[in-house]
Amino acid sequence: MKGYWIVLGQDVTDQVAQKQYVELWAPIAEKYQAKLKLLDASVALKESLGTRRVMAVEFPSYAAAKACYEEAAYQNAKEFAVRASKRELLIIEADLA
């Protein structure tokens, strides 16, 4: 079964931090075979307290999704992500088609 990060994000308020996160994320995503899927928040969100962006990041397995999040390189990159915008991140195991 695959693993996913489900990310519920608010508007980006720090573009410099967002750019840095994207640059740091690229090699991490490649290493873990992560595929980003942006969802149309206007369709996906039915109830929200500030979420403006919805993303699903697909991994080959739940173990890979957890390992990626726990990796030191991602923890460093995450500092820029949380500076760029407020967000919530869930790690789930599922078979989303």
N, C-alpha and C positions, 0 to 999 in steps of 0.2 A: 504494500500500500504506500502511496506517496505521502510526503509531508508538505505542509503549507505554512507560510507565514501569512496571516491576514492582518493587514495594516490599515488602521483607521486614522487618517491624518487630517489635521486642520490646515488652514492656509499656510503656505511657506512665508515666514516673516523675515528670514535671514537668507538671502540669495547666495551670499558668499559661502556660508556654511553648507547650504544645499549643494552647491557646485563641488565643494571639497568632498562631501559624502559620496556623491555620484562617482567621482574619480577613485575614491578608495574602494567603493563597492564593486566596481567592474571586475577586478581580478579575483575578488572573493566569490562573486557570482559564478565566474568561469570555473574556479576550483571546485565548487559544490554543484555545478550543473544547474544552477538556479535560473528559473525563467520568470520574469516579471510580467504580470498581467494586470493592466490598469482597467478598472471597472468604471462604468459610467455611474458616478455617485448619485446623479439625479434619478436614476432608475433603481439602483441598488439600495439606497437608503430610504427607509420608511419612517424610522424614528431616530433622531440624532440630537445630541447635545453639543454640536459644534463640528462634527466631522464634515469635511468638504471633499476629501480624496479617499478612495477605497482601492487598495492594491492587494493582489494575491501573488505571492512568490511561491512558485512550485519547485519542489525538490524531488529527486528520485526516490527518497525514502524519508520517513519520520526521523530516523536516526541522523540522516544528513542535515535535516532542517534544524535539529537541536544542536548538532555539532557545529554547524556554521554560526549559530547565534552565540555559542559559548567560546568560539575561537577568539584569541587575543586580538587578531587583526580586525575582526568585526567589532569587538568591544571598543576599539579605538575609533573606528568609523562611526559607530553609533553615537559617540559624543557629538559629532557634527550633525547627525540626523536629528537628535533631540534639541539641538540649538536652532536648527532650521525651522522646525515646527513642532507643535504639540502633537502627540500621536499615541495610539495604543497598538500593541502588537500581540497577537495570539499565535501560538504554534499548535497546529492540529495534525492529526493523522486522518486521511480521508482518501476517497476515490472520487474526486470531482471530475466529471466528464465535460 
